[in-house]
Amino acid sequence: MSIASETISGNTLTIKQTLNRLYGDTYQVFIPSGSIQDLAGNNLNKTYTYNFKTITTSTTNNTKPTVTSTNPTNNATGVSLTTPIIITFNENITAGANFTGIYIKNLITGNTVHLASETINGKTLTIQQSTSRLYNDTYQVNIPAGAVKDTAGNILTANYSYTFQTLK
């Protein structure tokens, strides 16, 4: 790739290329010995090289967070009374403005279940109830629009819910 300009300001060498680098490619910077001098006139005494790799995709992210999997799965039966609920998204997420609106409802009793914790780790939202679920009941997990967002600030744009049934 050709160089558009090379400038030195103080102790910083800036190299500008004529074209943009490609996503996911590896590049090498090569500075030959004798090509640079300090203020006392001393030359760079040996060749300097280093490699770097560009990011794999554009940092302009217009992708909205979407659910890619759940555990338990939608309409699962025989689910443990204590297992945490794990919801995986297509990208890393953080808490959004409606994060506190996440809830689980027992559809047999009509009661909303008290949650002990909702934690995010990368692409995964883990929900732990504070009490055990009831045997042979159907539960609905509800994630409201805006409950999570990606690192670019794009929010979950629609409510997401699914159901499962506990063991008998």
C-alpha positions as CSV (number, residue, x, y, z in Angstrom):
1,M,0.0,0.0,0.0
2,S,1.4,3.4,-0.9
3,I,2.1,6.2,1.6
4,A,0.4,9.5,1.2
5,S,2.6,11.4,3.8
6,E,5.1,11.0,6.6
7,T,5.4,13.7,9.2
8,I,7.4,14.0,12.4
9,S,6.3,16.2,15.3
10,G,8.5,16.0,18.4
11,N,9.1,12.3,19.0
12,T,6.1,11.1,16.9
13,L,6.3,9.8,13.4
14,T,2.9,9.8,11.6
15,I,2.4,7.7,8.5
16,K,-0.7,8.2,6.4
17,Q,-1.7,5.8,3.6
18,T,-3.3,6.7,0.3
19,L,-6.1,4.2,0.8
20,N,-8.0,2.9,3.7
21,R,-6.8,-0.4,5.2
22,L,-9.0,-3.5,4.8
23,Y,-11.0,-5.1,7.7
24,G,-9.3,-8.1,9.2
25,D,-6.0,-7.7,7.4
26,T,-2.5,-7.8,8.8
27,Y,-0.1,-4.9,8.0
28,Q,3.6,-4.4,8.6
29,V,5.3,-1.1,9.3
30,F,8.9,-1.0,8.1
31,I,11.3,1.8,9.1
32,P,14.8,1.2,7.7
33,S,18.0,1.9,9.6
34,G,19.3,5.4,8.9
35,S,15.9,6.7,7.8
36,I,15.3,8.9,10.9
37,Q,17.6,11.1,12.9
38,D,17.3,12.6,16.3
39,L,18.0,16.3,17.0
40,A,21.7,15.5,17.7
41,G,22.1,14.0,14.2
42,N,22.2,10.3,15.4
43,N,20.6,7.9,12.8
44,L,18.2,5.1,13.7
45,N,20.9,2.4,14.0
46,K,18.8,-0.6,13.1
47,T,15.7,-1.4,11.1
48,Y,12.5,-1.4,13.0
49,T,9.4,-3.4,12.0
50,Y,6.1,-4.3,13.6
51,N,2.9,-5.9,12.6
52,F,-0.7,-5.0,13.4
53,K,-4.1,-6.4,12.4
54,T,-7.1,-4.3,11.7
55,I,-10.5,-4.9,13.2
56,T,-12.6,-7.5,11.6
57,T,-15.8,-5.5,11.0
58,S,-16.8,-1.9,10.8
59,T,-17.2,-0.1,14.1
60,T,-20.3,1.6,12.8
61,N,-22.8,-0.8,14.2
62,N,-26.4,-0.5,13.2
63,T,-27.3,-4.1,14.2
64,K,-29.9,-4.3,16.9
65,P,-29.6,-6.8,19.8
66,T,-31.7,-9.9,19.1
67,V,-32.2,-13.1,21.1
68,T,-30.4,-16.0,19.5
69,S,-31.1,-18.7,22.1
70,T,-32.7,-19.3,25.5
71,N,-32.2,-21.9,28.2
72,P,-34.7,-23.3,29.0
73,T,-35.9,-23.1,25.4
74,N,-39.3,-21.8,24.4
75,N,-42.1,-24.3,25.3
76,A,-39.6,-26.5,27.1
77,T,-41.2,-29.0,29.6
78,G,-39.7,-30.7,32.7
79,V,-37.6,-27.6,33.5
80,S,-35.8,-27.6,36.9
81,L,-37.4,-25.6,39.7
82,T,-34.1,-23.7,40.4
83,T,-32.1,-23.5,37.2
84,P,-31.2,-20.0,36.1
85,I,-32.7,-18.6,32.9
86,I,-30.1,-17.8,30.3
87,I,-30.9,-15.6,27.3
88,T,-28.2,-15.2,24.7
89,F,-28.1,-12.3,22.2
90,N,-26.4,-11.9,18.8
91,E,-23.8,-9.4,20.3
92,N,-22.5,-8.1,23.6
93,I,-25.1,-6.3,25.6
94,T,-25.3,-3.9,28.5
95,A,-28.3,-2.9,30.7
96,G,-30.7,-0.5,28.9
97,A,-33.2,2.0,30.2
98,N,-35.9,-0.7,30.8
99,F,-33.6,-3.3,32.4
100,T,-35.6,-3.1,35.6
101,G,-38.7,-4.1,33.6
102,I,-37.5,-7.6,33.1
103,Y,-39.8,-10.1,34.9
104,I,-41.0,-13.7,35.1
105,K,-44.7,-14.5,35.5
106,N,-46.3,-17.8,36.7
107,L,-49.1,-18.1,34.2
108,I,-51.0,-20.6,36.4
109,T,-51.1,-18.4,39.5
110,G,-50.9,-15.1,37.7
111,N,-48.2,-14.0,40.1
112,T,-45.0,-12.2,39.0
113,V,-42.0,-14.0,40.4
114,H,-39.4,-12.1,42.5
115,L,-36.0,-12.0,40.9
116,A,-32.8,-12.4,42.9
117,S,-30.5,-11.2,40.1
118,E,-30.2,-10.2,36.5
119,T,-26.6,-10.2,35.3
120,I,-25.0,-9.6,32.0
121,N,-21.8,-11.2,30.8
122,G,-20.9,-10.5,27.2
123,K,-23.8,-11.7,25.0
124,T,-25.5,-13.5,27.9
125,L,-28.3,-12.3,30.3
126,T,-28.7,-14.6,33.3
127,I,-31.8,-14.3,35.5
128,Q,-32.0,-16.1,38.8
129,Q,-35.3,-16.2,40.8
130,S,-35.2,-15.7,44.5
131,T,-37.4,-18.7,45.2
132,S,-37.9,-22.0,43.6
133,R,-40.6,-22.4,40.9
134,L,-43.7,-24.5,41.5
135,Y,-44.1,-28.0,40.1
136,N,-45.9,-28.4,36.8
137,D,-46.5,-24.7,36.3
138,T,-46.0,-22.6,33.2
139,Y,-43.7,-19.6,33.4
140,Q,-43.3,-16.7,31.0
141,V,-40.1,-14.7,30.7
142,N,-40.5,-11.1,29.6
143,I,-37.7,-8.9,28.3
144,P,-39.2,-5.4,27.5
145,A,-38.0,-3.3,24.5
146,G,-35.1,-1.2,25.7
147,A,-34.1,-3.6,28.5
148,V,-30.8,-4.2,26.9
149,K,-28.6,-2.4,24.4
150,D,-25.4,-3.1,22.5
151,T,-22.1,-1.3,23.0
152,A,-23.0,1.1,20.1
153,G,-26.2,2.1,22.0
154,N,-28.7,0.2,19.8
155,I,-31.5,-1.1,21.9
156,L,-33.7,-4.3,21.9
157,T,-36.5,-2.7,19.8
158,A,-39.3,-5.1,20.6
159,N,-40.6,-7.0,23.7
160,Y,-39.3,-10.5,23.8
161,S,-41.1,-13.2,25.8
162,Y,-41.3,-17.0,25.9
163,T,-42.7,-19.7,28.1
164,F,-41.6,-23.0,29.7
165,Q,-43.1,-25.6,32.0
166,T,-41.5,-27.0,35.1
167,L,-41.2,-30.6,35.9
168,K,-44.2,-32.6,37.3
